[in-house]
């Protein structure tokens, strides 16, 4: 079973970016190794409807994939927010789940700030995102 360790300072950076992006969805990538996040990279949300969907900049992903080839780190997942929603995968999230190796971090955010944060991974037997053990 996958698990995620996201250091407190990096979790706070994600929360802050999600709050700053409200009421649009925030998004970005998680870099690390073996479920341990060592860096979070915010991305512009390129979705045509950023209030209800996210699209991470493909150029940003490619850049960091190339950078990660130099060492042991790699892109291990991504994060995004659900403005005025739950910190759980939406129907749209399940449909966009194209890589079973990636971890998803979802943040619920309202005008009052970040409310909750949860991590998910693909259950390949059901092709669904399921909660994983996470330490933030």
Helices and strands as residue ranges (DSSP letters): E 3-6, H 8-21, E 27-33, E 36-43, H 58-68, E 74-83, H 91-96, E 103-110, E 113-123, E 128-131, E 133-135
